[in-house]
Amino acid sequence: MKKTMKLMVFALLALGMLACGENGKKITVEELKEAQTVLFNENGTLNEKEAPKVAEKYCQFVKQNSGDTTVAKWLFHAMEIQVMLKDSKKSIEIGNQLLEQYPQSKWAPQTLLTLGSFVYNDQLNDTANAHIMFQRLIDDYPNSDLVDDAQKSIEYLGLSPDEIMSLIMMSKMDVEENDL
């Protein structure tokens, strides 16, 4: 029994070391910046083969450096990659991790807006959760520059691009009429 328990503990430790990337080798910011260079193809499209590897490298850096002041940024970038890959499940997981572990970071309001707009609204067509993300941004970060965007996003939830354009044009015409 003791041998089995020791073997299980050893196996879990080994797996944990592998999960941290490159046999426990500490990832540097320079390596993250270098990884960014392969995110996009020459024509500007997302390199779908390399992007998941880059996102994973960002996440590994976060695991290895939880006290580092830049981890929220790298977590946000990992989420952005998953959004571009249209992996809503991973986008939400990473976004929630950022919001739970780094709620005071400057990346938290942007995470809420991204999750609300691109994941819940666009990818999942889940306007209820999109609304929750926007309202949370407004309530939790009232001084954020993104509050106006969140308010507009709530106003436009569930509308088609044509309907949104019509509303924008109508409000623009109202402003111009008031200027006369």
N, CA, C and O atoms as a DFTB+ gen file, in Angstrom:
720 C
 N C O
     1  1       0.822      -1.196       0.000
     2  2       0.000       0.000       0.000
     3  2       0.867       1.261       0.000
     4  3       0.593       2.211      -0.733
     5  1       1.931       1.259       0.843
     6  2       2.809       2.414       0.911
     7  2       3.528       2.627      -0.416
     8  3       3.714       3.763      -0.853
     9  1       3.939       1.515      -1.064
    10  2       4.621       1.628      -2.353
    11  2       3.695       2.236      -3.394
    12  3       4.105       3.089      -4.182
    13  1       2.441       1.790      -3.390
    14  2       1.463       2.308      -4.354
    15  2       1.238       3.803      -4.121
    16  3       1.171       4.578      -5.074
    17  1       1.123       4.200      -2.870
    18  2       0.902       5.605      -2.537
    19  2       2.105       6.450      -2.960
    20  3       1.940       7.532      -3.521
    21  1       3.322       5.951      -2.687
    22  2       4.527       6.686      -3.074
    23  2       4.608       6.814      -4.595
    24  3       4.979       7.863      -5.121
    25  1       4.260       5.746      -5.286
    26  2       4.291       5.766      -6.742
    27  2       3.280       6.774      -7.301
    28  3       3.572       7.493      -8.256
    29  1       2.100       6.816      -6.699
    30  2       1.072       7.772      -7.149
    31  2       1.536       9.211      -6.911
    32  3       1.377      10.070      -7.779
    33  1       2.105       9.470      -5.742
    34  2       2.596      10.823      -5.435
    35  2       3.696      11.209      -6.411
    36  3       3.700      12.328      -6.924
    37  1       4.629      10.300      -6.675
    38  2       5.695      10.574      -7.628
    39  2       5.130      10.868      -9.013
    40  3       5.567      11.809      -9.675
    41  1       4.163      10.068      -9.452
    42  2       3.559      10.259     -10.774
    43  2       2.867      11.618     -10.853
    44  3       2.985      12.315     -11.861
    45  1       2.152      11.995      -9.805
    46  2       1.476      13.298      -9.792
    47  2       2.485      14.443      -9.833
    48  3       2.266      15.432     -10.533
    49  1       3.572      14.325      -9.101
    50  2       4.613      15.355      -9.124
    51  2       5.241      15.466     -10.508
    52  3       5.487      16.567     -11.002
    53  1       5.495      14.332     -11.122
    54  2       6.078      14.335     -12.470
    55  2       5.131      14.984     -13.461
    56  3       5.553      15.784     -14.296
    57  1       3.853      14.642     -13.372
    58  2       2.866      15.264     -14.263
    59  2       2.788      16.765     -14.027
    60  3       2.681      17.547     -14.971
    61  1       2.841      17.161     -12.758
    62  2       2.807      18.584     -12.435
    63  2       3.988      19.328     -13.026
    64  3       3.842      20.447     -13.520
    65  1       5.156      18.710     -12.977
    66  2       6.341      19.351     -13.556
    67  2       6.201      19.466     -15.065
    68  3       6.584      20.484     -15.641
    69  1       5.659      18.442     -15.716
    70  2       5.471      18.504     -17.165
    71  2       4.445      19.558     -17.532
    72  3       4.592      20.240     -18.547
    73  1       3.408      19.700     -16.719
    74  2       2.363      20.685     -17.014
    75  2       2.920      22.099     -16.978
    76  3       2.402      22.985     -17.658
    77  1       3.956      22.318     -16.201
    78  2       4.546      23.650     -16.127
    79  2       5.378      23.970     -17.351
    80  3       5.883      25.085     -17.488
    81  1       5.522      23.016     -18.226
    82  2       6.178      23.306     -19.492
    83  2       7.645      22.975     -19.513
    84  3       8.386      23.251     -18.569
    85  1       8.040      22.383     -20.596
    86  2       9.431      22.124     -20.904
    87  2      10.198      21.578     -19.710
    88  3      11.246      22.099     -19.328
    89  1       9.643      20.506     -19.126
    90  2      10.281      19.806     -18.006
    91  2      10.626      20.736     -16.847
    92  3      11.693      20.605     -16.248
    93  1       9.748      21.661     -16.529
    94  2       9.939      22.546     -15.400
    95  2      10.803      23.756     -15.699
    96  3      11.033      24.579     -14.813
    97  1      11.284      23.882     -16.917
    98  2      12.107      25.024     -17.297
    99  2      11.277      26.294     -17.179
   100  3      10.172      26.380     -17.714
   101  1      11.808      27.253     -16.488
   102  2      11.081      28.502     -16.266
   103  2      11.025      29.311     -17.567
   104  3      12.047      29.561     -18.206
   105  1       9.821      29.708     -17.936
   106  2       9.607      30.481     -19.152
   107  2       9.865      31.945     -18.851
   108  3       9.423      32.454     -17.822
   109  1      10.574      32.626     -19.737
   110  2      10.900      34.037     -19.545
   111  2       9.978      34.919     -20.389
   112  3       9.330      34.449     -21.324
   113  1       9.933      36.189     -20.043
   114  2       9.148      37.158     -20.814
   115  2       9.689      37.236     -22.235
   116  3       8.922      37.405     -23.183
   117  1      10.991      37.114     -22.386
   118  2      11.586      37.153     -23.719
   119  2      11.053      36.000     -24.573
   120  3      10.787      36.169     -25.763
   121  1      10.903      34.833     -23.954
   122  2      10.355      33.682     -24.682
   123  2       8.892      33.927     -25.074
   124  3       8.450      33.503     -26.141
   125  1       8.157      34.606     -24.212
   126  2       6.758      34.929     -24.537
   127  2       6.684      35.889     -25.715
   128  3       5.861      35.731     -26.616
   129  1       7.561      36.885     -25.687
   130  2       7.582      37.851     -26.789
   131  2       7.999      37.178     -28.090
   132  3       7.473      37.496     -29.157
   133  1       8.935      36.257     -27.999
   134  2       9.359      35.514     -29.185
   135  2       8.219      34.635     -29.699
   136  3       8.025      34.506     -30.908
   137  1       7.476      34.039     -28.790
   138  2       6.343      33.192     -29.176
   139  2       5.287      34.003     -29.929
   140  3       4.620      33.485     -30.824
   141  1       5.141      35.262     -29.564
   142  2       4.167      36.125     -30.238
   143  2       4.458      36.266     -31.724
   144  3       3.542      36.482     -32.517
   145  1       5.699      36.147     -32.102
   146  2       6.074      36.373     -33.498
   147  2       5.495      35.333     -34.446
   148  3       5.433      35.574     -35.651
   149  1       5.070      34.179     -33.932
   150  2       4.507      33.136     -34.800
   151  2       2.984      33.095     -34.760
   152  3       2.366      32.223     -35.371
   153  1       2.382      34.033     -34.044
   154  2       0.920      34.031     -33.919
   155  2       0.194      34.257     -35.244
   156  3      -0.884      33.710     -35.473
   157  1       0.789      35.057     -36.098
   158  2       0.120      35.410     -37.346
   159  2       0.966      35.008     -38.544
   160  3       2.195      35.076     -38.516
   161  1       0.278      34.591     -39.590
   162  2       0.941      34.252     -40.843
   163  2       1.369      35.530     -41.554
   164  3       1.003      36.629     -41.138
   165  1       2.140      35.387     -42.617
   166  2       2.620      36.551     -43.375
   167  2       1.479      37.406     -43.910
   168  3       1.621      38.621     -44.046
   169  1       0.343      36.771     -44.216
   170  2      -0.799      37.517     -44.746
   171  2      -1.665      38.131     -43.648
   172  3      -2.718      38.699     -43.938
   173  1      -1.234      38.022     -42.394
   174  2      -1.950      38.650     -41.289
   175  2      -3.029      37.779     -40.654
   176  3      -3.680      38.209     -39.702
   177  1      -3.232      36.570     -41.158
   178  2      -4.224      35.682     -40.560
   179  2      -3.616      34.935     -39.376
   180  3      -2.400      34.772     -39.281
   181  1      -4.479      34.493     -38.490
   182  2      -4.032      33.756     -37.313
   183  2      -3.406      32.429     -37.727
   184  3      -3.969      31.697     -38.540
   185  1      -2.262      32.131     -37.176
   186  2      -1.593      30.851     -37.410
   187  2      -2.250      29.836     -36.471
   188  3      -1.849      29.695     -35.316
   189  1      -3.259      29.134     -36.980
   190  2      -4.063      28.251     -36.137
   191  2      -3.304      27.044     -35.618
   192  3      -3.732      26.412     -34.652
   193  1      -2.187      26.718     -36.242
   194  2      -1.359      25.605     -35.771
   195  2      -0.533      26.037     -34.555
   196  3      -0.417      25.290     -33.584
   197  1       0.032      27.225     -34.610
   198  2       0.933      27.691     -33.547
   199  2       0.204      28.429     -32.423
   200  3       0.683      28.440     -31.289
   201  1      -0.933      29.041     -32.712
   202  2      -1.633      29.864     -31.716
   203  2      -1.946      29.114     -30.423
   204  3      -1.720      29.662     -29.345
   205  1      -2.462      27.871     -30.488
   206  2      -2.730      27.171     -29.213
   207  2      -1.455      26.937     -28.388
   208  3      -1.499      26.963     -27.158
   209  1      -0.337      26.710     -29.057
   210  2       0.936      26.512     -28.352
   211  2       1.365      27.809     -27.659
   212  3       1.877      27.789     -26.540
   213  1       1.148      28.925     -28.340
   214  2       1.505      30.224     -27.754
   215  2       0.627      30.498     -26.534
   216  3       1.123      30.921     -25.490
   217  1      -0.672      30.257     -26.667
   218  2      -1.592      30.467     -25.543
   219  2      -1.193      29.594     -24.353
   220  3      -1.220      30.049     -23.209
   221  1      -0.827      28.356     -24.620
   222  2      -0.413      27.452     -23.551
   223  2       0.875      27.951     -22.893
   224  3       1.035      27.844     -21.677
   225  1       1.776      28.487     -23.683
   226  2       3.024      29.027     -23.126
   227  2       2.708      30.211     -22.198
   228  3       3.313      30.355     -21.136
   229  1       1.757      31.053     -22.612
   230  2       1.349      32.171     -21.753
   231  2       0.794      31.641     -20.431
   232  3       1.134      32.143     -19.360
   233  1      -0.058      30.629     -20.516
   234  2      -0.657      30.052     -19.304
   235  2       0.394      29.422     -18.411
   236  3       0.309      29.520     -17.187
   237  1       1.384      28.777     -19.009
   238  2       2.470      28.185     -18.231
   239  2       3.260      29.269     -17.506
   240  3       3.642      29.100     -16.348
   241  1       3.501      30.378     -18.191
   242  2       4.205      31.493     -17.557
   243  2       3.425      31.971     -16.332
   244  3       4.003      32.235     -15.278
   245  1       2.102      32.077     -16.488
   246  2       1.254      32.521     -15.378
   247  2       1.370      31.552     -14.203
   248  3       1.499      31.980     -13.056
   249  1       1.325      30.258     -14.480
   250  2       1.450      29.249     -13.418
   251  2       2.786      29.378     -12.699
   252  3       2.859      29.217     -11.481
   253  1       3.830      29.665     -13.446
   254  2       5.174      29.727     -12.876
   255  2       5.457      31.043     -12.165
   256  3       6.373      31.120     -11.345
   257  1       4.684      32.073     -12.470
   258  2       5.018      33.418     -11.980
   259  2       3.808      34.133     -11.390
   260  3       3.594      35.310     -11.682
   261  1       3.026      33.465     -10.582
   262  2       1.774      34.050     -10.089
   263  2       1.955      35.394      -9.385
   264  3       1.023      36.196      -9.349
   265  1       3.123      35.648      -8.832
   266  2       3.366      36.924      -8.158
   267  2       3.867      38.026      -9.070
   268  3       3.963      39.179      -8.651
   269  1       4.187      37.694     -10.301
   270  2       4.708      38.673     -11.261
   271  2       3.615      39.667     -11.627
   272  3       2.451      39.290     -11.767
   273  1       3.981      40.922     -11.781
   274  2       2.988      41.959     -12.082
   275  2       2.463      41.891     -13.510
   276  3       1.467      42.543     -13.823
   277  1       3.101      41.123     -14.379
   278  2       2.663      41.058     -15.776
   279  2       1.760      39.865     -16.082
   280  3       1.292      39.730     -17.212
   281  1       1.505      39.003     -15.107
   282  2       0.779      37.771     -15.418
   283  2      -0.635      38.021     -15.926
   284  3      -1.112      37.284     -16.789
   285  1      -1.309      39.029     -15.419
   286  2      -2.680      39.303     -15.886
   287  2      -2.674      39.636     -17.378
   288  3      -3.581      39.241     -18.111
   289  1      -1.651      40.360     -17.821
   290  2      -1.529      40.684     -19.243
   291  2      -1.392      39.420     -20.079
   292  3      -2.054      39.281     -21.107
   293  1      -0.542      38.501     -19.647
   294  2      -0.315      37.282     -20.415
   295  2      -1.534      36.369     -20.378
   296  3      -1.819      35.666     -21.347
   297  1      -2.241      36.383     -19.272
   298  2      -3.478      35.611     -19.179
   299  2      -4.521      36.188     -20.142
   300  3      -5.239      35.446     -20.811
   301  1      -4.593      37.516     -20.200
   302  2      -5.523      38.157     -21.126
   303  2      -5.166      37.790     -22.573
   304  3      -6.050      37.484     -23.373
   305  1      -3.887      37.820     -22.899
   306  2      -3.471      37.478     -24.262
   307  2      -3.769      36.005     -24.591
   308  3      -4.118      35.677     -25.725
   309  1      -3.629      35.132     -23.598
   310  2      -3.988      33.723     -23.815
   311  2      -5.479      33.612     -24.110
   312  3      -5.888      32.843     -24.980
   313  1      -6.294      34.381     -23.383
   314  2      -7.731      34.377     -23.628
   315  2      -8.031      34.914     -25.025
   316  3      -8.859      34.353     -25.742
   317  1      -7.363      35.992     -25.409
   318  2      -7.574      36.572     -26.747
   319  2      -7.314      35.541     -27.848
   320  3      -8.064      35.457     -28.821
   321  1      -6.268      34.776     -27.685
   322  2      -5.941      33.748     -28.678
   323  2      -7.073      32.735     -28.759
   324  3      -7.487      32.346     -29.851
   325  1      -7.572      32.307     -27.605
   326  2      -8.668      31.337     -27.608
   327  2      -9.928      31.936     -28.237
   328  3     -10.688      31.230     -28.899
   329  1     -10.146      33.227     -28.031
   330  2     -11.288      33.901     -28.672
   331  2     -11.111      33.863     -30.189
   332  3     -12.052      33.548     -30.918
   333  1      -9.900      34.185     -30.666
   334  2      -9.638      34.161     -32.106
   335  2      -9.772      32.757     -32.683
   336  3     -10.167      32.588     -33.836
   337  1      -9.441      31.748     -31.875
   338  2      -9.583      30.360     -32.308
   339  2     -11.038      29.874     -32.182
   340  3     -11.373      28.755     -32.569
   341  1     -11.879      30.741     -31.637
   342  2     -13.296      30.443     -31.406
   343  2     -13.489      29.255     -30.456
   344  3     -14.431      28.477     -30.602
   345  1     -12.591      29.130     -29.491
   346  2     -12.721      28.116     -28.451
   347  2     -13.343      28.804     -27.237
   348  3     -12.646      29.233     -26.317
   349  1     -14.661      28.895     -27.261
   350  2     -15.360      29.651     -26.227
   351  2     -15.163      29.057     -24.835
   352  3     -15.086      29.797     -23.854
   353  1     -15.081      27.731     -24.739
   354  2     -14.905      27.101     -23.431
   355  2     -13.586      27.538     -22.795
   356  3     -13.556      27.949     -21.634
   357  1     -12.498      27.448     -23.557
   358  2     -11.189      27.853     -23.022
   359  2     -11.145      29.363     -22.786
   360  3     -10.540      29.823     -21.818
   361  1     -11.784      30.134     -23.670
   362  2     -11.824      31.589     -23.488
   363  2     -12.458      31.935     -22.148
   364  3     -11.946      32.768     -21.400
   365  1     -13.577      31.286     -21.858
   366  2     -14.294      31.550     -20.610
   367  2     -13.463      31.093     -19.413
   368  3     -13.387      31.805     -18.412
   369  1     -12.847      29.929     -19.498
   370  2     -12.016      29.423     -18.396
   371  2     -10.881      30.388     -18.076
   372  3     -10.656      30.739     -16.918
   373  1     -10.175      30.808     -19.111
   374  2      -9.036      31.705     -18.895
   375  2      -9.516      33.068     -18.413
   376  3      -8.921      33.657     -17.510
   377  1     -10.596      33.571     -19.018
   378  2     -11.150      34.856     -18.583
   379  2     -11.583      34.820     -17.127
   380  3     -11.310      35.753     -16.373
   381  1     -12.253      33.751     -16.730
   382  2     -12.684      33.624     -15.335
   383  2     -11.491      33.530     -14.394
   384  3     -11.521      34.073     -13.290
   385  1     -10.450      32.847     -14.829
   386  2      -9.235      32.768     -14.011
   387  2      -8.659      34.165     -13.794
   388  3      -8.288      34.517     -12.674
   389  1      -8.586      34.949     -14.843
   390  2      -8.061      36.307     -14.716
   391  2      -8.937      37.122     -13.768
   392  3      -8.426      37.822     -12.894
   393  1     -10.255      37.030     -13.940
   394  2     -11.166      37.816     -13.105
   395  2     -11.115      37.402     -11.638
   396  3     -11.274      38.239     -10.749
   397  1     -10.894      36.117     -11.383
   398  2     -10.830      35.633      -9.999
   399  2      -9.491      35.957      -9.341
   400  3      -9.445      36.372      -8.183
   401  1      -8.402      35.765     -10.087
   402  2      -7.075      35.925      -9.483
   403  2      -6.537      37.354      -9.553
   404  3      -5.734      37.757      -8.713
   405  1      -6.977      38.113     -10.547
   406  2      -6.421      39.460     -10.744
   407  2      -7.533      40.479     -10.996
   408  3      -7.496      41.190     -12.001
   409  1      -8.523      40.563     -10.099
   410  2      -9.665      41.456     -10.340
   411  2      -9.296      42.940     -10.350
   412  3     -10.039      43.755     -10.897
   413  1      -8.175      43.295      -9.760
   414  2      -7.772      44.700      -9.712
   415  2      -6.848      45.091     -10.863
   416  3      -6.428      46.244     -10.961
   417  1      -6.534      44.136     -11.728
   418  2      -5.640      44.456     -12.843
   419  2      -6.370      45.295     -13.886
   420  3      -7.598      45.278     -13.965
   421  1      -5.615      46.012     -14.668
   422  2      -6.219      46.815     -15.727
   423  2      -6.824      45.938     -16.818
   424  3      -7.566      46.432     -17.667
   425  1      -6.518      44.646     -16.805
   426  2      -7.009      43.716     -17.816
   427  2      -8.395      43.166     -17.470
   428  3      -9.070      42.616     -18.340
   429  1      -8.821      43.304     -16.235
   430  2     -10.115      42.745     -15.817
   431  2     -11.300      43.372     -16.570
   432  3     -12.136      42.627     -17.082
   433  1     -11.409      44.705     -16.660
   434  2     -12.544      45.262     -17.411
   435  2     -12.533      44.849     -18.888
   436  3     -13.582      44.572     -19.469
   437  1     -11.351      44.810     -19.483
   438  2     -11.235      44.398     -20.888
   439  2     -11.645      42.933     -21.050
   440  3     -12.224      42.556     -22.069
   441  1     -11.345      42.119     -20.054
   442  2     -11.744      40.711     -20.083
   443  2     -13.262      40.590     -20.090
   444  3     -13.823      39.809     -20.858
   445  1     -13.922      41.358     -19.237
   446  2     -15.388      41.324     -19.195
   447  2     -15.995      41.760     -20.523
   448  3     -16.943      41.140     -21.006
   449  1     -15.457      42.817     -21.114
   450  2     -15.971      43.295     -22.392
   451  2     -15.733      42.259     -23.490
   452  3     -16.611      42.021     -24.320
   453  1     -14.562      41.650     -23.497
   454  2     -14.236      40.643     -24.506
   455  2     -15.135      39.415     -24.362
   456  3     -15.678      38.919     -25.349
   457  1     -15.289      38.932     -23.140
   458  2     -16.157      37.775     -22.927
   459  2     -17.595      38.090     -23.333
   460  3     -18.257      37.288     -23.990
   461  1     -18.066      39.269     -22.931
   462  2     -19.439      39.644     -23.266
   463  2     -19.661      39.794     -24.755
   464  3     -20.639      39.276     -25.294
   465  1     -18.761      40.499     -25.427
   466  2     -18.929      40.806     -26.849
   467  2     -18.637      39.626     -27.757
   468  3     -19.486      39.206     -28.543
   469  1     -17.435      39.100     -27.640
   470  2     -16.970      38.127     -28.620
   471  2     -17.313      36.676     -28.287
   472  3     -17.547      35.866     -29.184
   473  1     -17.341      36.353     -26.992
   474  2     -17.602      34.965     -26.632
   475  2     -19.099      34.735     -26.447
   476  3     -19.712      33.976     -27.198
   477  1     -19.687      35.393     -25.446
   478  2     -21.095      35.121     -25.170
   479  2     -22.013      35.630     -26.281
   480  3     -22.896      34.899     -26.731
   481  1     -21.821      36.864     -26.726
   482  2     -22.727      37.419     -27.725
   483  2     -22.478      36.841     -29.116
   484  3     -23.392      36.287     -29.727
   485  1     -21.254      36.964     -29.621
   486  2     -20.972      36.572     -31.004
   487  2     -20.848      35.060     -31.201
   488  3     -21.478      34.499     -32.097
   489  1     -20.037      34.397     -30.367
   490  2     -19.779      32.978     -30.587
   491  2     -20.895      32.078     -30.065
   492  3     -21.265      31.104     -30.721
   493  1     -21.428      32.393     -28.900
   494  2     -22.420      31.517     -28.279
   495  2     -23.861      32.004     -28.449
   496  3     -24.809      31.280     -28.145
   497  1     -24.012      33.230     -28.935
   498  2     -25.342      33.831     -29.086
   499  2     -26.119      33.754     -27.764
   500  3     -27.313      33.456     -27.746
   501  1     -25.420      34.025     -26.675
   502  2     -25.965      33.964     -25.326
   503  2     -26.048      35.392     -24.786
   504  3     -25.160      35.858     -24.072
   505  1     -27.129      36.067     -25.143
   506  2     -27.256      37.479     -24.766
   507  2     -27.429      37.662     -23.261
   508  3     -27.057      38.704     -22.721
   509  1     -27.985      36.671     -22.582
   510  2     -28.166      36.795     -21.128
   511  2     -26.806      36.881     -20.427
   512  3     -26.593      37.761     -19.594
   513  1     -25.887      35.969     -20.762
   514  2     -24.563      36.019     -20.142
   515  2     -23.742      37.192     -20.650
   516  3     -22.928      37.741     -19.907
   517  1     -23.941      37.584     -21.897
   518  2     -23.257      38.777     -22.416
   519  2     -23.678      39.990     -21.580
   520  3     -22.841      40.798     -21.180
   521  1     -24.974      40.105     -21.326
   522  2     -25.496      41.211     -20.523
   523  2     -24.883      41.194     -19.127
   524  3     -24.537      42.245     -18.587
   525  1     -24.748      40.001     -18.540
   526  2     -24.141      39.875     -17.206
   527  2     -22.706      40.398     -17.220
   528  3     -22.301      41.112     -16.302
   529  1     -21.933      40.051     -18.254
   530  2     -20.543      40.513     -18.347
   531  2     -20.480      42.039     -18.455
   532  3     -19.676      42.684     -17.781
   533  1     -21.340      42.611     -19.312
   534  2     -21.339      44.071     -19.491
   535  2     -21.754      44.775     -18.204
   536  3     -21.147      45.769     -17.806
   537  1     -22.794      44.250     -17.556
   538  2     -23.272      44.881     -16.323
   539  2     -22.233      44.757     -15.214
   540  3     -22.068      45.671     -14.406
   541  1     -21.547      43.641     -15.180
   542  2     -20.484      43.456     -14.186
   543  2     -19.365      44.471     -14.398
   544  3     -18.827      45.016     -13.434
   545  1     -19.016      44.724     -15.656
   546  2     -18.001      45.733     -15.959
   547  2     -18.464      47.093     -15.430
   548  3     -17.699      47.807     -14.781
   549  1     -19.712      47.442     -15.711
   550  2     -20.263      48.743     -15.276
   551  2     -20.262      48.842     -13.750
   552  3     -19.869      49.865     -13.191
   553  1     -20.705      47.772     -13.079
   554  2     -20.830      47.787     -11.616
   555  2     -19.489      47.715     -10.903
   556  3     -19.250      48.443      -9.940
   557  1     -18.606      46.828     -11.383
   558  2     -17.344      46.589     -10.678
   559  2     -16.240      47.580     -11.037
   560  3     -15.310      47.790     -10.257
   561  1     -16.343      48.185     -12.214
   562  2     -15.282      49.094     -12.689
   563  2     -15.905      50.393     -13.215
   564  3     -15.735      50.734     -14.385
   565  1     -16.628      51.119     -12.345
   566  2     -17.365      52.301     -12.818
   567  2     -16.473      53.403     -13.392
   568  3     -16.958      54.254     -14.137
   569  1     -15.199      53.405     -13.064
   570  2     -14.288      54.431     -13.570
   571  2     -13.530      53.999     -14.822
   572  3     -12.689      54.740     -15.331
   573  1     -13.825      52.814     -15.309
   574  2     -13.127      52.306     -16.489
   575  2     -13.551      53.069     -17.740
   576  3     -14.702      53.483     -17.876
   577  1     -12.599      53.242     -18.644
   578  2     -12.893      53.861     -19.935
   579  2     -13.841      52.997     -20.767
   580  3     -14.392      53.468     -21.762
   581  1     -14.033      51.749     -20.372
   582  2     -14.848      50.817     -21.143
   583  2     -16.316      50.797     -20.727
   584  3     -17.115      50.073     -21.321
   585  1     -16.680      51.583     -19.712
   586  2     -18.070      51.603     -19.246
   587  2     -19.015      52.035     -20.358
   588  3     -20.072      51.429     -20.535
   589  1     -18.653      53.077     -21.115
   590  2     -19.512      53.520     -22.225
   591  2     -19.700      52.408     -23.253
   592  3     -20.800      52.216     -23.770
   593  1     -18.625      51.676     -23.548
   594  2     -18.712      50.557     -24.492
   595  2     -19.656      49.479     -23.960
   596  3     -20.451      48.914     -24.711
   597  1     -19.562      49.204     -22.674
   598  2     -20.431      48.187     -22.066
   599  2     -21.887      48.629     -22.111
   600  3     -22.778      47.826     -22.388
   601  1     -22.127      49.912     -21.836
   602  2     -23.504      50.419     -21.890
   603  2     -24.069      50.334     -23.310
   604  3     -25.218      49.934     -23.498
   605  1     -23.277      50.705     -24.291
   606  2     -23.712      50.603     -25.696
   607  2     -23.926      49.146     -26.087
   608  3     -24.866      48.823     -26.813
   609  1     -23.056      48.274     -25.605
   610  2     -23.190      46.855     -25.918
   611  2     -24.504      46.299     -25.376
   612  3     -25.163      45.500     -26.040
   613  1     -24.884      46.721     -24.171
   614  2     -26.171      46.296     -23.615
   615  2     -27.308      46.804     -24.494
   616  3     -28.258      46.076     -24.782
   617  1     -27.200      48.058     -24.915
   618  2     -28.234      48.666     -25.768
   619  2     -28.393      47.903     -27.087
   620  3     -29.499      47.794     -27.616
   621  1     -27.289      47.381     -27.611
   622  2     -27.316      46.730     -28.923
   623  2     -27.454      45.207     -28.864
   624  3     -27.483      44.549     -29.904
   625  1     -27.541      44.635     -27.640
   626  2     -27.637      43.179     -27.525
   627  2     -28.827      42.628     -28.305
   628  3     -29.939      43.150     -28.226
   629  1     -28.571      41.578     -29.050
   630  2     -29.630      40.898     -29.789
   631  2     -29.992      41.534     -31.116
   632  3     -30.839      41.015     -31.843
   633  1     -29.357      42.655     -31.441
   634  2     -29.663      43.332     -32.703
   635  2     -28.700      42.872     -33.794
   636  3     -27.553      42.513     -33.526
   637  1     -29.188      42.891     -35.007
   638  2     -28.337      42.557     -36.149
   639  2     -27.434      43.746     -36.449
   640  3     -27.715      44.858     -36.003
   641  1     -26.357      43.532     -37.195
   642  2     -25.492      44.658     -37.567
   643  2     -26.267      45.767     -38.293
   644  3     -25.992      46.949     -38.085
   645  1     -27.232      45.394     -39.140
   646  2     -28.035      46.401     -39.839
   647  2     -28.881      47.219     -38.862
   648  3     -29.006      48.435     -39.012
   649  1     -29.458      46.553     -37.866
   650  2     -30.260      47.258     -36.871
   651  2     -29.392      48.197     -36.038
   652  3     -29.805      49.311     -35.713
   653  1     -28.214      47.750     -35.703
   654  2     -27.290      48.599     -34.942
   655  2     -26.903      49.815     -35.765
   656  3     -26.889      50.935     -35.254
   657  1     -26.588      49.602     -37.041
   658  2     -26.211      50.711     -37.914
   659  2     -27.361      51.707     -38.031
   660  3     -27.131      52.916     -38.025
   661  1     -28.578      51.223     -38.135
   662  2     -29.745      52.117     -38.216
   663  2     -29.865      52.960     -36.954
   664  3     -30.124      54.161     -37.031
   665  1     -29.679      52.337     -35.793
   666  2     -29.750      53.096     -34.537
   667  2     -28.665      54.163     -34.470
   668  3     -28.916      55.289     -34.040
   669  1     -27.458      53.804     -34.898
   670  2     -26.354      54.765     -34.878
   671  2     -26.648      55.931     -35.818
   672  3     -26.447      57.093     -35.465
   673  1     -27.122      55.609     -37.005
   674  2     -27.422      56.662     -37.985
   675  2     -28.550      57.566     -37.486
   676  3     -28.490      58.784     -37.654
   677  1     -29.570      56.978     -36.878
   678  2     -30.685      57.769     -36.364
   679  2     -30.226      58.692     -35.243
   680  3     -30.637      59.851     -35.189
   681  1     -29.379      58.189     -34.346
   682  2     -28.904      59.032     -33.250
   683  2     -27.987      60.130     -33.781
   684  3     -27.963      61.237     -33.244
   685  1     -27.235      59.822     -34.830
   686  2     -26.366      60.822     -35.443
   687  2     -27.209      61.929     -36.090
   688  3     -26.879      63.111     -36.003
   689  1     -28.293      61.522     -36.734
   690  2     -29.183      62.503     -37.367
   691  2     -29.852      63.372     -36.311
   692  3     -30.038      64.570     -36.523
   693  1     -30.219      62.779     -35.170
   694  2     -30.816      63.554     -34.083
   695  2     -29.848      64.603     -33.562
   696  3     -30.247      65.732     -33.278
   697  1     -28.583      64.237     -33.435
   698  2     -27.560      65.169     -32.964
   699  2     -27.398      66.303     -33.974
   700  3     -27.317      67.470     -33.592
   701  1     -27.352      65.967     -35.246
   702  2     -27.187      66.989     -36.286
   703  2     -28.389      67.941     -36.317
   704  3     -28.213      69.142     -36.519
   705  1     -29.597      67.425     -36.122
   706  2     -30.787      68.277     -36.105
   707  2     -30.754      69.228     -34.932
   708  3     -31.171      70.379     -35.056
   709  1     -30.261      68.765     -33.789
   710  2     -30.174      69.608     -32.608
   711  2     -29.109      70.694     -32.764
   712  3     -29.162      71.721     -32.088
   713  1     -28.148      70.466     -33.651
   714  2     -27.096      71.454     -33.887
   715  2     -27.581      72.589     -34.781
   716  3     -26.945      73.641     -34.851
   717  1     -28.710      72.380     -35.466
   718  2     -29.200      73.422     -36.382
   719  2     -29.836      74.564     -35.673
   720  3     -30.292      75.512     -36.313
